[in-house]
Structure formats: structure tokens, C-alpha cells
Amino acid sequence: MSLKEIYEGIITIEPGKRGGKPCIRKMRITVYDILGWLANGMSIEEIINDFPELTQKDILACLAYAADRERSVKILAA
């Protein structure tokens, strides 16, 4: 399974919502929000307890989306 298949249909981008940032299933919770919470030490269970509208699949989709974006970043030599 490709990374895109993991997050396709879960990560949505709407120009008028949250400044066009990638969100979870058309909600106002962004991929950045999820990644920030994880980076600050929250567990998946804690995030879901705080935001019961989220699922483990949503959170894993954020990680897949971030990994896919990171893979496509190109560094330009000076």
C-alpha cells in the first residue's frame, strides 16, 4: 500500500478553510495540529480522548501525509 492510499480521502484541502492547510476529513483540525500534538508527547489515545471525532486511522493518515510530503521535498544546492 502506498502512502497516498493511506491518507487519500482523509486528508482534505479546502481553500477557504484554515487558510487552505491540509485538514482531517473536512474538519477544522489540521495535519499540523496533529503532528504538533504528537511532537509534544501526546499519545494517539490522548488525542482521541481530547477530540473524539478523530480516529486512529485519521492520525496515522497525518503521519503518512507528512512522510509523503517529506519524500518529495527537493533541496536546491547553493
N, C-alpha and C positions, 0 to 999 in steps of 0.2 A: 504494500500500500504506500502510495506517495504521500508526502507531507500535505500537499494540496488537497488530497482526498480526505484527510483527517479534518481540515478546517473549512473546507468548502461547504457553504450553506449555513455555517455557524458564524463565521466572521463576515460582517456586512459593513459596507461603507456607503453612507448617505451624505451628500454634500452639505445639507442643512443641519445635520445632527453632529454635535460635539466637534464642530469645525472640520468635518469630513474624516475624522480619525476612525480607524477600524474599531467596530463595536461588536458586542456579542448579541447575536440574533435580533438585531434592530432595537436592542435596548440602549440605554444611555451609558452602560458600563463599557469602558474601552479596554482594548488589549493592554494598553499602557497601564491602566488601573490594576488589572490582574497581575501583570508582571511586576509592578511595583510592590504589591502586597506580598507576592511570593519572595521577592528580593529582600523584603523587610522581615522575613521569617515566618509569615503566616503559613499555616498548612492549608492544603486543599479543603480539609474538613472545616477549619475555622472560617475560611472564605465562604463556603456554602452555608455555614451557620449564620453568618452575618448577612448573606444575600441568598436566601433560599430559592430565588428564581434561577440561580445558576446551578449547573450540574458539573460533575467531574469531567464529563465529555467537553463542556464549554472551556474549562480551564486547560485541559490538555490540547484543545484546539488553539488556544492562545500560544502555548509553547510551540506547537507545530508551525503556526503562522510566523512567530518570531524566528525560528530556526530557518524557515524557508526564505524569509527576507534577508537574514544574515548571509545565507549562502549566495545570494545574488548581489551583495554589495561589492562594488569594484573600487579598489584603491588606486588612485592615479599617482604615478611617480612624479616627483618634482623635477 
